[in-house]
Amino acid sequence: MHSFTHSLSHPKYRADIDGLRAIAVLSVVVFHAEPTWIHGGFIGVDIFFVISGFLISTIIFDNLQTESFSLREFYARRVKRIFPALLVVLIASYATGWFVLLPDELAHLGRHTAAGAFFVSNFALWSEAGYFDIATAFKPLFHLWSLGIEEQFYIVWPLLLIFAWKRKYNLLTLTLAFAAASLALNIHGSHRNSTATFFSPQTRFWELLCGGLLAWASLHKHPTFGVLKNKLDHGIHRILFRSEPAGDGLALANALALAGAAMLAFGFMKIKPELGFPGKWAIVPVLGAVLIISAGPRAWFNRVVLANRLAVWFGLISFPLYLWHSPLLTYAHIMEGGTPRAEIRLGAVLLSILFAWLTYRFVERGIRFGKHRLIVPMLCALMGAIGALGWYTNNQNGFAFRLDSKVNLALLGQTIEPLNTRLSDGSCEKFLNFSIGPNAVCLANTSAPEVLFVGDSHAMSLNSAAALGKVSIKSMLIGNHGCPPLMSHSVRDGKVNKGCNALPEEALKVLAQYPTIQTVVLDSRGPMYFSGEGYGVEGPSSYSIFALDGSTATQAQMFQKGYSQFVKALLLRQKKVVFVIDPPELGEDPRGCLVTRPLSISKKTLSSCQQDRSKVDERQALYRQLVAHIQADNPELQVYDPINLFCDEAQCYGLRNGNLLYWDDDHMSTWASELALNDMRIRQLLP
């Protein structure tokens, strides 16, 4: 609006909302420290979204009505509220990373520092992995995705409301329409691309807009709703008590608050990542938070539980506590090379509480309520500077000179994920005028491919030497992360169908379209898909195979049947089909074979990166039996076993002849890909 002389009015302070903030932040902290204690602790972020939407929308709606809304003042207040604590945490995280992280890790931290400073962390994480992936345990700033969504809402929502207000549109109708559209996108997207749905602003805004609807209702008390509330209050009172209703609305308020608390308790205990979050399950914490806020400060739960001094104290430090807890827990994980001991995690949580209080007391309060006219420009300049530093750090590949005297950087470089081998890079469109779905991967190095690789990320690793031109094979790859090529079957990640059945269907279309392809190589991660268990650092898997026709069988039987059907379809098309037995999984970070960190919590020694061959044979026994059955079903199928490249009779290795065979705990390195592809050519399995 045009006025810059009036201060924005703000909703009356409610201690119970600070108490609700405390529940939200503590649930997230406990989930990240010990997820088995509170499976659904991550829904605390959804509670934050509702609170933010309620408070921000209340400010905007109220000030629009009084013609006193100022965008300049609104954004200045947001800067003073958010930037001080965020700057402290970004600087501290970067400084710690300088001394703790290896070059590729510091480069990655730099990328996330820049994304956090410019409030686009959700987009950065969207392009990398999901919130619940194991890789998040190594990203100190991964939690800033939620701050990115909130800031994007703060940019879009006021501008949209000002536009609608000036044109005399109904703001309630507008809010309802956008909330409904966002919720529909969320529910629809959770079944198609759960990672995109988790991080996309358009699939998350409905949670903040539910708070906006509550803000509208609190400011516009329609007589009809007042009559309805009185009737509900009287009815609830008569159900519970023999006395006459007092007409004070407390019976309804108490019912709303307790119902909301019950929904949050249910969410904390029962909502799990594998259910496919957010989707419809996000309605539980959102509705729970809406009910609690709508109950008002006089409700018993709000007054006694949420407004008690300890809850309010945690609510006041909730923002810096949210910012601090993740870097501290993540650096503990990184420095320990895996999940830290319970006492270390507890120490990290206690430190995050201490740092949060210090940040609130000595940074937030002074700056937030300061009147100096240069505060906002200085905060913006500092945020831009830390963002630029993060970008430059990423551009300089993590300043490898820091470790020149301590680490073989060339060897360490083999642990970096090979570029242009695991994501579509436009090569299929360039060479073959062929494109594939948004979740799949297509790579090609020629306009006349002779070999088609089909499978999951392990197929991508096998193909990496060909994709990078280190082995002269005219190849094409189509794949999908976490998808073995099973015909008439698919894979669920928790409750989410990954749509893996599309992979063999797409492969058959490719073969019909490009007759130069005469050899098809099938490769995917082995026992994990049917055993439910990764090896070493991976731990339990949430993957499960299911038949599209609803028939039931064991996981191993469905793995065999799905593969066998696909092989049969390929052989019917007169193609040479090669099944690659998956190499042994290393089960640990290969960097542990090369270097100990500059700083660690407990004393570390270099790993031998070896494992007993007998244990590998035991883990792969059922898997190899299944491969033998697939070959028996399809006698023309050729099987390639790379075991001798990775093992001798006694041991299996992660490091041989001065080179790494793996770039992470289970994917073969580009050097190992060279060995395997050349070995396959020697055996005349590849042209």
N, C-alpha and C positions, 0 to 999 in steps of 0.2 A: 504494500500500500504506500501511499504518498507520505505518510507522517513519519518523521524521524525525531520528533521532539518528545514524544511520550514513551515512557518505558513500557515494555510488554507486561501485561498482567499475567500472573501465574496461578495455577490452581493452589488452593489451600493445602499446606503441608499435611500429609497423612503418615504417621509413624508406622501404620500397618503395611503400607506399601514398601517402606524400607525393610520391614520384616519379611515381606514376600521376596524382595531382592535377596535377602540373606539366604532364604531357602533355595532360590535359583542358583546363586553362586556356589554355595556349599555343595549342592548336588553335583554340579559340574566338576568341582575340585575333587570330591571323593571319587567320582567316576573315573577321572583321569589318574588318580593315585591308586585306586584299587577297584576296578570295575566289577569284580564279583560281589562287592558289598551292596552296590546299588546299580543294577543292570541298566536302568533307564535314566541314570543321572544326567545324560546329555540333554534331556528335555528341559533342563534349567535354562538353556538358551532360548527356547520357545517362550518360556515365562517372561524372560527379559524383553522379548519382542513385543509381547502384549503390553507390558508396563510402559515401554518406550512409546508405543503407538498411542496409548491412552494419554500420557502426559503431554506429548508433543501435539497431538490433535486437539487436546483441550486448550492449549495455548493458542493454536492457530484459529480454531473455531471462535473462541471467546474474543480474541483481538480483531478478527475480521468483522464481527458484529458491532464492535465499538469503534470501527474505523481507525484503530490504533496499531495495526500490524505493520511491522517494519522488517523487511527481509534482511536489511543490513544488521539490525540489532539481533534478529533471530540467529543469523549465521555467526555473528560475533559471540553470542552466548554459547553456541555449539562449540566453537573453537576453544573458548575459555574452559568449557566443561570437559572436553575430550583430549585436547592436544597436550596439556602439561603431563599427565600421567603416562600417556602413550609415548611421548618423547623420552621420558626417563627410562621406560622399559625397552624401547627400541635401542637407545644408546647402550644400556647395560647389556642387552642381549648381544649386540654387535661386539662390544668390548670383550665379553666372555668368549664369543666365538673366535675372536682373533687369536686367543691363546689355547683354545681347546680343539678347534675344528681343523680337519685336513682341507687342502685347497678346494676340492670340488664341493665339499660341505660348506665352506665359507662362501663360495660363489653362490651356492643355493640359498644360504642365509641372506646374502646380499640381494638376491632377486626377491625374496620374501620381505626383506626390510623395505625395499622400494615399493612393493605392492601394499604393504601395511601403511606406509607413510602417505600413499596416494589413495588409500581405501578401496583397493581392488583385489584384496587377498582372496576373496571368494572366486574370482575369475582365474587367478593364478593356480589355486588348488584344484579347481575344476579341470584344468588342463593336465594335471599331474596324477591325481589319484583320489580315492574316496576318503571321507572323514574317518571311517572305521578301519582303513587299511593299516597294515603293520608299519608302513613307511611313515605314518604321521607321528610315530613315537620318536622320530629323528628330525622333526621340524619344530624348532622352538617357537615359531610364530604362526603355527597353523591355526590357532584359535582366533586369529584376527579376521577370519572369514565372516564371522557374525557382525563384527564392527563394520566391515565393508558393506554388508547388506543394510545395516541401520543408517550409515551415512548416505548410501544411495537413496534410501527412503527419504531422508531429511532434505535431499536435493530435489527430488521429484515431487514429493507430496505438497510442500508449500506452494510451489509454482503452479501446480495443477489446481489447487484450491483457490489461489488468487485469480487465475484465469476464469474458473467457474463462477466465482463470486462476482466479478466485474460484469459477467454476462447474465447474472441473476439465475444461474442454474441451481437446482436443488442439491445441496451438498450431501444430504443424507442419501439420496438416490445415487449420486456419484460414488459415494463411499461403498454402498451396498454392491453396486455394479462391479467396481474394481475388486472388491474382496471376493465376490462370487467367481469372477473370471480367474483370479489368482488361485483360488482354492481348486477350481476345476483343472487348471494347468498342473497343479501339484499332484492331484490324485491320478490324472492321466499320465503324467510324466514319470511317476514313481514306478510304474510297471514297464516303462520303456528304457529310461536312462536314469537310474537312481542317483548317480553321481551328479549329473546336471541338475536334477530336481533338488538335490540337497543344497547346492551352492548358488542356484540361479536366483536373482532378486525377484523375478516375476512369479516364481513359484513359492516365494516366502513372504511377499508383501501382505498376503491375506492375514497373516498372524499379527502384523502391526496394525492392519486395518480393522481387525476385530477390536483392538484397543481403541481405534478411532471411532468405531460405532458406539462403544461404551462411553466415550467422551461426549459424543453427540447426545446420547440418551441422558447423561448426567446434567447437561446444559439446557436441554429442552424437555421439560417435564410435562408431557401431554396429559390433560385431565383424564382421558380414557385409561391411560396406563396407571394413573394414580388410583382410580377406582379398582382396576384389576389387582394392583398390589395390595390394596386394603382387603379385598376379598380373600386373596391368597394368604395374607397374614392372619386373618381371622380364622380361616379354615385350618391352617397349621396349628394355631394356638388351641383350637377346640379339639383337635386330634390328640394333642399332647397333654393338655391340662383340663382340669374341671372348672377353673375360674373363668370369668368373662374376659374376653380380649381387652387389653389396655389400649389398643389402637395406636401403639407407638411404632409398629413395624418391626419390632425386634424378633418376633417369631420367624418371619420371612427372612430377615437378614441372617439370623443364625442358621436357618436351613440352607440358604445359598452358600454361606461360608463353609459349612461342614460338607456340603455336597462337593464344593470346589476342592477342599482339602482331600476328600476321599478320592477324587479323580486324580489329583497330583500323586497321592500315595500309590494308587494303582499304576500310574505311569512309571513312577520310579522303580517299582518292583517287577512289573510285568512287560513293559515295552523294551524290546531288545533290538539291536541293530539288524539282525537277520529277518525281522518282520517286514523290512522294506520301508524305512523311515526316510522322509516324513510321511508322505501319503496320507491315508485316512487316519493313521495313528496319531498324527500331530494334532488332530482335533481334541484329543484327550487333555493334554496340558494347556492348550489354548483356552478351551472351554473352562477348565478348572481355574485358570488365572482370572478369566473374565468373571466367573461367579464370585470369587473371593473379593475382587476389587469392587464389584457391584454391590456386595453385601454392606459395604460402608464401615467406617471405623468403630461403630457401636456394637457390631456383631461380637459375640463372645470369643470366637476363635481369633478374630482380628485384634480385639482389644487385649486379650490375655496372652495369646501365643505369639502373634506377629508383632505386637507393639511393646513386648517386654524389652528391657534395656539391652540385653545381650543381642537379641535379634536385630534391633535397630542399629546397634554398633556395627554388626557385620554388614547390615544394609548400607550404612554410610561409607564403608570401605569396599563395597562390592565391586565397583568398577576397577580400582587398582588391584584388588585381589584377583579378579578375573584375568587382568593383564599379566600379573606376576607369576601365577601358579604354573602356567604352561611352560615358559622358559626354564624355570627351576626344575620341574619334573623331567623335562626333555633333556636338559643338560646332564642330569643325574643318569638318565638312561644311556645317553651317548658316552659319557665318561666311564660307565660301568660295562659298556659293550653289550647291553641287554637290560632286561628288567632289573632294577636295583633291589637290594634287600629292603624289607619292610621298614627297618629303622631309617634307612636313607630316604625313602619316600616320605615317611613321617616328618623327617627333618626338613625336607623340601617344602612340605605343606606349611609347617610352622614358620619357616623363613618367609614364605610368601605372605602369610598373615602379618608378620612383623613389617616387611617391606611395604605392604599395602597401607598399614597404619601410618608409617613414616611418610609415605607419598601423600596420603590424604592430609595429614597434619601439616607438613612443611612445604608441600608443593601445590596440591590442589586448592586448598582453602585460600591461600594468599593470592594466587593468580586468578582464581575464579571470581573472587569478589573485589579484585583490584580495579581501580578506576583510571589508571594511566592509559592515555590514548594510544600509546605505541605497543601495548601488550599484544593485541591481536596481530598486527603486522609482524612483530618479532616472532611470535609463535608460528605463524605461517612460514616465515623465512627459515626458521630452524627445522620445521617439518620438511620443507623443500630440500634443505641441505642434507638431512639424514636420508631422504629418499634418493638424492643424487649420489650420495656415498654408497648406498646399497646397489644402485645401478652400476656404478663404476667398479665396485668390487666384483660383481657378476661378470662385467665386461673384461676384467683383468684375471678372470679364472681363479679367483680366491687368493691372489697374491702368493703364488707358490714359493717365492723367495724366502718366505718365513721359515720354511722347513728344508731349504737346500742342503744344509749340512747334516741333516738327520735322516732323510728318507730318499730312497731311490724313486724319484718322481716319475721316471719313465715306466717303471713297473707298477707304481701306484696308479698311473693313468689307465691301466688295464681294468681297474675296478669301476671306472666311470661307465655308465650306461652307454652303449654304442649309439652314436647319433644316426638318425635316418634309417633305423632298422626295426623300430617297434611302433611307429606311427606312420600313417599315410603321408606321403610327401609330394603328391601330385605326379609321380612318375607313371602311374597307370594311365592317368588322363593324357600325359604327354606322349607316351609311346604307343598306347593301345586304344586311346579314346574310350577308356573304361573307368567307371566310378563305382564305388561300393557304399554301403550304408554308413551312417555317421559313427557308429560304435565299432566298426570293423577296420581292418588294416589291409591296404593293398599297396604292393611295391613291385616294380618291374625295372629291369635294366636293359630292355631291348624291345623292338617292335615285333620280333618273331621269337617269343619264348619257346624253349624246348622242355623245360622242367617247371612244374607247378608245385610249390610247397603249400600245404594246407595244414592248419592246426592253430595252436594257441601261441603264447609268447615263447615257448620253447622251440616251436617251428621257426619263429622269427629269429631266435638266436642261432639256430642251425643255419639259416639262410644268410646270416649277417655278412659272412665273408664274401658271398656272391653279390649281395646288395652293395657292398663297399668296393667291389672290383678287385678283391684280393684273390679270388678264384674265378677263372673265366668260364662261368656257366651262364647260359642264356636263361634267366630265371624270371619267374613271376611268383609272388606270394599273396595269398589271401588268408587272413586269419582274424581271430578275435581273442582278446585277452580272457583267459579263464574258460576257454571253449575247446574241448576236444571235438573232432569232426565226427559226431555220432548221428547216423541217419535214423529218423523216426524217434529220436530221443533228444532231450535237452538237459540243461543243467540249471539248477536253482542255486542262487547265492542267498542262503537263508530262505525267505519266502518269495524272492524275486526271481522270475524266470529270465535267464540271460539270453534266451532266444538262440541257443547254439545250433539248433536244427537248421537255421538259415545258412550255416557255413557249408555243409555238404551240398545243399541245394544250389548255392551260389557257385560252388566249384564245378558242378555239372554244367551250369550255364556257360562258364568260362571255357570249358573243354569244347562245347559245341560251337563257340564263337571263334576260338583260336586253334585251328587244327594242327598248327606247328607243335603244339604240346603233345609229347608222346610219353612222358614220364611224370608220374604223380608221387610226391614224397609226403607221407603222412607222419606227423610228429606232434606229440603233446606230452605234457607232464604226466608221469605214470601213476603210481599207486595212490597219490593224494585224492584223485577224483572218486575212487570207490572205497578208499579206506577211511576217509574223513580225517586224515591226519597228515600234516606236512612233517618234514624232518627237521630236527634241530630248532632253530630260532622261529620257524614258522608256527609250530604247534598245531592245535586243532583247527580243522577247516570247517567252514559253514556251507561247503558245496555238497550237493546231492544230485544224482542222476534220476530222471524220471522218464517214463515212456509216454509219448504223445497220445497213444490210444487208451491210456489209463490202466494198462495191464501192470501187474506187479511181479517183481523178481528181486533178487539181491542186487546190490549196487555193482558187484563184480559181474554178474550175469548181464546186466544192462550195458555195462561198459563193453563187454565182449560182443553182444548182439548188435549194438549201435555201430561199432567199428566194422564188424563183419558185413553188415548190410551195405555200408558205404563202399567197402572194398569190392564187394560183389558188383555194385552198380558201376564202379570204375572199370573193372575187368570186362564187363559186358560191352563197354565202349572201346575195347581193344587197346587199353592203355597199360603200360608197364607200371605196376604199383609197388612202391617200396615203403614198408613200415619200419620206422626208426625206433628201436628200443631206447627209451629215455635213459641218459647216463645217470649214475648215482648222484644224489643231491649232496652238496657239500655240507649244508646244515649250519653254516656259520658265515659271518662276514669275512670275505677273503682278505680284507685289509688287515685283519688280525694276524695274518701270516707275514705281513710286511713291516708293520710299524706299531709301536705302542704310542698312545696319544701323548702330546706334550704335557697335558695335565690329566690326572685321573683321581678318583676318590680313593680307591684301594689299589694296591700294587698289582700291575699287570705284566705278564710275560708274553712273548710271541707264541702264537699257536703253531703247531707243526702242520696244520691243515691236512692231516691224514686220518683215516678211519680204517678199521679192520675190514678186510674183504669179506670175511665170514658174516659180519653184521649187514653189509650191503646185500649179500646174497640172500640173507634171511628176509630183509625188508622187501626185496624184489621178487621173492619166490612166487607168490600168487600172481603178480603182474606178468611174469614170464610164462606162467602156465596159461594165462588168458591169451597172451600173444600166440602161443603155440596152438591154442584152440582156434583162434582167428585164422591162422595159416592152414590148419587142417580143414576148416570150412571152405577155404579158398586156396587150393593147391598152387595156383599160379602166382600167388602173392610172394614177393621176395622180402626178406627181413634182414635189416642191417643192425648189427650189435656193436656199438662203439666202446664196449666195456674195456677192451685192452688198451685204449688210448688213455683211460683214466685210472686203471688199476693194474697191478701185477697179481701174482698168486696170493700174496699176503696182505697188501695194503691198497687202498684207493687214495688218490692224491688230489690236492687242489693246486699244487705248484709243482711243475716238472720242467727240467732243463731251463730253469731261470725264467719261466713264463707261467702266468696264471691260466688255469683251465676254466675258471669261473670269474664272472664280474660281480656276482652277488652270491647269495647262499644256494641258489638252485639253477641259475641260467649260465650256460657255457659262454666263455669269452669268445671274442672274434678269432683269437689264435686257435682255440679249440675247434671253432667252426671250420677254419682252414684245414686243420688236421682231419676232421671228420669228412668234409666234402672231398678232399683229395684221396682219402682212403676209399670212399665210395666210388670214385672214378677208377681207382686201381682195380677194384672188384667188379668193374663194369656195371655198376648199378646206376651210374649217371653218365650222360654223354660228355 
